[in-house]
Amino acid sequence: MKDSQAPVGFDFLVRILEALPHPFYVIKADDYTIVLANAAARLGALTGETTCHALTHHSPTPCEGDHPCPVRLIRETRQPVVVEHTHFDADGQPRTIEVHAFPILDAAGQLTHIIECGMDISTRRQAELERQAVLERLERALEQVKQLSGLLPICAACKKIRDPEGGWRQLEAYIRDHSEADFSHTLCPACADRLYPKKGS
């Protein structure tokens, strides 16, 4: 049911779009040109020939590869899509943007325009990358602990360790290769007295 008190008209629609904190575009489906964009999306003066890929990617051609083109995907499927792109902000800095795109069909069911709304997820993506790096470091540390756990076959005479391939390696080399530990050599007091006895003792 339509509310008779609700504001109507293009000016009201523009005010709504300008109030959005995220970039919002309306794009022609046939040639990628932007026909409407809010202040959060406008990084400069838009002309009637400005394309979405030129504005957000500084590219003369539509997105592809690591940046799947939402316009192209919707032209193929007629379904809404969500993709992740790297866009450039007003200062030319790359930002990770989650692009939500939706089809607009005419009365005959033909695709005419695409609506796109972008959400800056750079902070979230950076946190995810840092979390993944921490997990990878923990996994490597756990693997090293596993490698040095259990029974190690060691020679009772020379103290070499038998590795999984059956070879015998110096204790220091084995531990160095299976952990983050390293060695510096010195003498304990007992060995120092034995090797270098004090005169008169």
RARAMO-V141019 format. One record per helix or strand. SS is the DSSP state (~ for helix, > for strand). FROM is the first residue (numbers start at 1). TO is the last residue. Records with the same first field share a line. If there is no record, write none. Layout:
SS: FROM-TO  FROM-TO
//
This chain:
~: 10-19  52-57  70-77  122-147  171-177  189-195
>: 23-28  33-37  51-51  81-88  94-105  111-120  154-154  161-162  168-169
//
